[in-house]
């Protein structure tokens, strides 16, 4: 018996709901890994201008690695969005007839709102890239214009200037709340998909996912909170 062709195998992979769910979970885990590394780097802001500017300078010193990494992240993010849409459609297709009175027995508010928190995150990502990466929202305060005493892009001053406006910080806090809500369901769902959570251990896994999401929110929220409180402020 001949082996299935690569074309057939690929087609089955991308149309099989289980395979698509695994791709959704896998890309989600990749994004979580990027989030962790990102917040660890951002924490250098608490070390002052020299600390975060040195971190940023080192990170961007090898553009041949930075840009491929960014492109890879974009691809992973777009794949995650694609398979999230597929998962939503697959779930609806599995129950084509709407109930006269909808009853949610196993699903939760967080699981049902995944597509909406994901949309908020996607919109925020565009804003964040325009704000701190492309630096078109407030170009006069961008690191491409501001330089520190060593001539490096002044990321510290850019971040503080950007987040010292309450409205801007509120946008970031709302976005991080959406990230936390998305993660609290997404983490344990991904673990279930890969068989790392059984029926017996699921309650503990769910609690762990909620705790991890809360920690993520606290970590990211601490930066705008520190700026607004004056703990982290402009250095004259």
Helices and strands as residue ranges (DSSP letters): H 6-15, H 17-42, G 43-47, H 49-59, H 63-93, H 109-112, H 114-128, I 129-133, G 139-141, H 155-163, H 166-193, H 202-229
